[in-house]
Every structure is written in structure tokens, then in C-alpha cells.
Amino acid sequence: MKGVILAGGLATRLYPLTFATNKHLLPVYDKPMIFYPIQTLVRAGITEVLVVVSGPHAGHFIQVLKNGKEFGLKHMEFAYQENPKGGIADALSLAEDFADGKPITVILGDNTTDADISKPVKEFKKGALIFLKKVPDPKRFGVPRFDKKDKTKIIEIIEKPKNPPSDYAVTGLYIYDNQVFDFIKKCDPNFAGRGELEITQVNNFYLKKNELNWTELNGYWLDAGTFDTLLLANIYWAKKRGFKNPSNF
């Protein structure tokens, strides 16, 4: 299976940091942020990766990632999203030729996790698989609504709900079959009122066909897309690597 990392957007929530470079190249302890999703894919046995970039700092990725060999990748290529405000699904649409009719594992470039997804990657056959995680702030994410009688059955996914129907977030980690590109073409930029092609609508298309599956993401996971979560991610990975602060920070 091939992997796709979505590392576009303007990251306005992180201004002025992202005046200088792309969000996904900001440091998370001792590595640029994008190293973490690359390592997640490599741990799962994925060695061919497409990185989708956008914005004024897109060229910075080449110098940092080079050809991907130092990560254990056999092949790395880049695609440029011309509209950095087009949304996640718009960015993913650029991977159609790269996917070559086969399933893909997709991860957002600001997701840092130590989860091992190798088993679901190897066992994936068709449809879509989304990874869920309980979070304290589900309003920031796509949130599943579960059937009241069958708590394991998702009946809809709501994008950034004011009143979340559950405390689960759809993490930025997905496995899709090749139908995903047809679904993206059906997306409405007004689906969530943000003028973007939303990955939540893509997931709901799979849900309507009864081809959406989910699993809980085991281990640490955090998107580092805000000042607070960027700080928390730095603290977690520093401690995980044995950092000891004499001031007991």
C-alpha cells in the first residue's frame, strides 16, 4: 500500500510562526513535525509516499525531506495544491494518479502519534477505515454520532459540531480504497459552510454505502495545529525521548 501525507494549507492559527515556514516543518522537540507522520507510515510497512504541499513555503520541503531515503522510503514524490484553502479532500484529490487504482493510507502532516497501524494497513480490503480517538475538545474535529442502540455503529459524522454527539474525534488518519476520488468529485464546498472540500463529507459518502469502518487509535495521538497542541506535542515527545528538565518543567 502507498501512503499520502497532506501537508498543505496556510496554518493561519499559527501566525506569526508560519510567516517563516510551513506549519509541518515547525519543530516538535528534535524533529520537524512532518517527520512524525512519515515515521507512522514507515512503521506500518509503507515505503512509497506522496506529500501534498501548498502555500508560499512549499519549496522548503525539498531541502528537509530530500528523496526520503533517510526514513527508509523507496520512493517519495510531491504534489502542489494550488488553492491552499481548498480543504483536505481537495488536497487528497491530487493523489489519484499516485494511487494508481489501489488503496492508500492517508495522514495529515500535523498528526503526531506513536500508534502502530501496521495490522489495519495489512488487513484492509475495501471501503474506508477511519481511526477515532477520545479527546477533551471534540468541537475542533469531525465527530461521529453513534446509534443509540448499537454503540459501535456510526450513523453520521459531523464537522466541528457546536454540541458534539460524542467525545470521539476522527483523527487525521484514514485508509481508503480507490472510490475516494469519485467521492471527492461529488463534494460540495458549502457542506460545512467553509468553502472547502471536506474529508468529513467523503467519509459520509462511504457511510451511506455502508462501507465505512472504524477502529480506535491505540497509543498517543495529537494534532499539533494550534499553539496549545504544538506545545503539548513538544512536551510529550521530549519526555518520551528521555528529556529531563532540572527545573521540573
N, C-alpha and C positions, 0 to 999 in steps of 0.2 A: 504494500500500500504506500501511496505517496502522501506527503504532508504539505499543508498550506499554512503559512503564518501571515496573519493580517496585521500589518504594521503601518497603516496609513493614518489619515486624519490630521487635524491641526492641534489637538490637545489644548484647547483654549483654557481648560480648567487648570492647567499647569503653567500658564503665563505668570511671570516672565521667564521661567526656566526654559520653556520651549520656544522662546525667541532665538535661542542659541543653537538648538539642535532638535531633532525629532524625539518625541517622548520615549520611544522604545530604545533609545540609545543612552538615556539617563542611567546613572549608576544605581544598582541595587546591591549594596555592600561592595563586593570586589569585582562585579561583572556588569557590563551593560545589560539593561533589562531584557533585551531580546535573546540573550544567551539562554535564559531560563526556558522559554518555550521551545527553543531548538533542542535543548537537552531532554525535554519531556518527550519530544518525538523520537530522538535517537534512542532513548531508553526503551521505547516501545518497538524498536526494530525498524524504524523508518529512516531511510538513508537518501531519499530523494525529496527535496524541499523547494517549494516556491515561496518567496517572500514578496508580499504585495505592499508597496510603499506609495507615498504621495506627499504633497506639500513641498515647501521650499528647501527642505533639508534632505530630500530623497537620496541625493548623491552621497551623503555621509555613510550610508550603509555599506557601500562597496569597500571602503577603507577598513571598516570594522570587521565585516564578515568575510571579506575576500571571496574565496571559492568554496568555503565551508569545510575544507579538508580537516582543519584542526578540531572540528566537532565530531569527526567520524562520518561525515556525509560523503556519498559518492557523487552527488550532483546537487548543485544549488543554482537557482535562477531567480530573476527578479521580474516583477511586473509593476507598471506605474498606473495608479488610479488617478485619472485626470481631474476628477472632481473630489477633493479631499472631504467634502461634506456629503458625499453620495451615500454613505452608510455601509454597514458591514456586508450586507448582501450584494451591494454594488461592487465592493472590493472583491468578494468571492467570485463574482461572475468572470473575473479576469483569469481564473484558474481553469476554465473549461478545456482549453487545448492541452494544458499541462496534465489534467486528469486523464485524458485520453480514454474516456468511457468507463473508467474504473473508479472504485470508491476512494474517498480521500478523508484524511483526518485533518481537521481544521482547528487552529488555536489562535486566540488573539495575542498580539505581541506584548500586551501588558499583563498577561497572566503568569504568575509565578506559583509553581506547585511542585511538591515532591512526590505526588501520586504516581503510581505505576499503572499505566493504561495498556500495557502490552497484551494482557489477556483479552479485553474487549476489542482491541485492534485485530488480533489474530482470529477471533471468533466471529467478527462482523460478516454478515452475508448480504443484507439488503435493507432498504428503507433508511431510517435515520436513528442515530443513538445520541442522546444529549446527556451531559453529565450535570447532576444537580448537587448543590451544597447548601446546608443550612447556614444562614447569615443573619447578623443582627440588623442589617439595613436593606431588606429586600426591595425597597422602593427604587433603588438605583438600577435594578436589573429587570430582565424578563422573569416573570414569576408564574409557576404552574398553579392552576386550580385543580384540585383533586376531586374525584367523585365522592360524595358523602358516604355512600355505601361501600365502595371499593377504594380504600385509601391509596392503593397503588396505581390507580388509573387516572391519568391526566385527561381532563375534558377540555381545557383550553390553556393557552399561555398568554399572559397579559404583559404588555411592555410598560415598564416603570409605573406600576399602579399606585395611586394615592393611598388606597386601602388594600394592601397585599392580601390575597386569599390564603397564603401560606408563608412560612418563613424559609422556603427554599428559593434559591436563585438558580437560574440557568447560567452556568458558568460559561466562559468563552472557550469551550472545548466541545467539539462535535465530530461525529463521523457520519458521512453522507454517501449514499450511492449517487449514480450519475443523474438521477431525476432532479437533483438540487438545482441544476442550471435551468431546467424548464420551469421550475417553481419560481426562481428568481425573475424570470422574464414576465411572470404574472404579478409580481409585487406592485403594490400601489404606494407611491411615495407619501401619500397622505394617510397611510394606515395608522400611524401613531401621531400624526399631526406635526411631524418634524421635517418633512420634505426629504426623507431618506428612504432607501430600500432597507427594510428592517429584517434581520435574521429571524426575529420572532414570527413574522408573517410566514416565512419559509417553513419554520417548524410547525406552524398551524396547518399549513398545506399538507405536510406529512401526517399530521394528526387526523385530518379529515379523511385521509385514505387508510387510516388505521395502520400506519407504517412508522409511527414514532415510538421508539422505546427509550427508556431512561434507566440510569443507574446512578447511585450516589458516589460522588468522588471521594475516595478514602485518602486521608492524609491532609497535609496543609495545602491551602489554596487561597490566593488573594490577588485581586486585580490591583495594580499599582497606578491607577489612573487619576488619583486625587492626591493632594498634599498629605492628607492623613494616611491614606493607604500606602503611599510611597514610603512614608516614614516607617509604618508598621512592617512593611516588607523588608526594609533595610535592617530593622531590629531583629526580625525573625532569622533572616539568613546569616546575619552576623553571629548570633548566638548558636545557630546550627553548625557553624564552622569553627566554634570554639572561642569566639571573641570574649575576652574577659576585661571588663572596664574597672579600673581601680576605684573609680568613684561610685560604683554600683548603679550605674545608669540603667 
